[in-house]
Amino acid sequence: MRFLNPFSRSTGKTKARGGARRSTGKRKKTTARRSRTGINWRLVRWAVPATAIVALVGGVAWLWQDGWFGRQAEALQTAALEGSADMGLRIEEVLVEGRRRTDGAVILNRLGLARGGAILSVDPKAAQQALETLPWVRQASVERQLPDTIYIRLQEREPLALWQQQGAIRVIDQRGEIIDGIEPRRFTHLPLVVGPDAAAHAATLIAVVNSEPELQERVTAAVRVAGRRWNIEIEGRIDVRLPEDDAGAAWSQLAKIERQQGLLSRDVVVIDLRLPDRLVVRTDRENELLGSDKDGENT
């Protein structure tokens, strides 16, 4: 259908009007006929694929919620691992380096390892994290050495002392951290430190105490005083008061005096080393003031 051009050079007004009326009438008749019996095939071409897509998406969503995909993926993974084991990629040996206190059976149980299992089923990172939850393990690394070996390296924690706080006694390591799940009665040979912040400072103190072996073997406990210094208990009867600063020098001074005079064998209950150039000794009977220079002379 051709529309009339309003800018036409023709001057036939009647013809123009008549033509316009005829054109409008035909268009109305055609439109009416389409509205009664016609099919919009363009809409059909879009509707059918769209309906299929919606159905497909809905079906996938249902299968996902139902867990079908997860079950199929798990089944495929299981089959693949079983196939790899049949090809020789199976666990025949577990080697552990650095194990002193951690039980071997505990390691195997924690990782779920069994001879003949698929070695590719072992996730080294997950195995490392599982091992580092064990009481004695500070750090761990796990490797799969194909075709048949799991190699484990452990860095275990070392028990340093027993820490008494609020009536409870716990085993602590070199960092002053509690080793959970460990029975303190197994470690009665360790020194006992007492006080709220004693665990955090225990390593420094024990290094000082161990610097004089003759004194160290006679120490039974150490009490942290006011978060600043230590009192050392010797043989459960003598209270040695260390200074806040330079405790190592004061401890060495006591060791020298003991070698020269056998002070710890006397009737002594307190030895105060807090003064830099002398020590104060108190016995059951009296208090003594012993002058001394830093070399222990004239004591």
Secondary structure as GFF3:
##gff-version 3
##sequence-region A 1 299
A	DSSP	alpha_helix	13	37	.	.	.	ID=ss1
A	DSSP	alpha_helix	41	66	.	.	.	ID=ss2
A	DSSP	alpha_helix	68	86	.	.	.	ID=ss3
A	DSSP	beta_strand	93	97	.	.	.	ID=ss4
A	DSSP	alpha_helix	104	111	.	.	.	ID=ss5
A	DSSP	three_ten_helix	119	121	.	.	.	ID=ss6
A	DSSP	alpha_helix	124	131	.	.	.	ID=ss7
A	DSSP	beta_strand	137	145	.	.	.	ID=ss8
A	DSSP	beta_strand	149	156	.	.	.	ID=ss9
A	DSSP	beta_strand	159	165	.	.	.	ID=ss10
A	DSSP	beta_strand	168	173	.	.	.	ID=ss11
A	DSSP	three_ten_helix	184	187	.	.	.	ID=ss12
A	DSSP	beta_strand	192	194	.	.	.	ID=ss13
A	DSSP	alpha_helix	198	210	.	.	.	ID=ss14
A	DSSP	alpha_helix	213	216	.	.	.	ID=ss15
A	DSSP	beta_strand	219	225	.	.	.	ID=ss16
A	DSSP	beta_strand	229	234	.	.	.	ID=ss17
A	DSSP	beta_strand	238	241	.	.	.	ID=ss18
A	DSSP	alpha_helix	247	261	.	.	.	ID=ss19
A	DSSP	three_ten_helix	263	265	.	.	.	ID=ss20
A	DSSP	beta_strand	268	272	.	.	.	ID=ss21
A	DSSP	beta_strand	278	283	.	.	.	ID=ss22
A	DSSP	beta_strand	287	291	.	.	.	ID=ss23
###
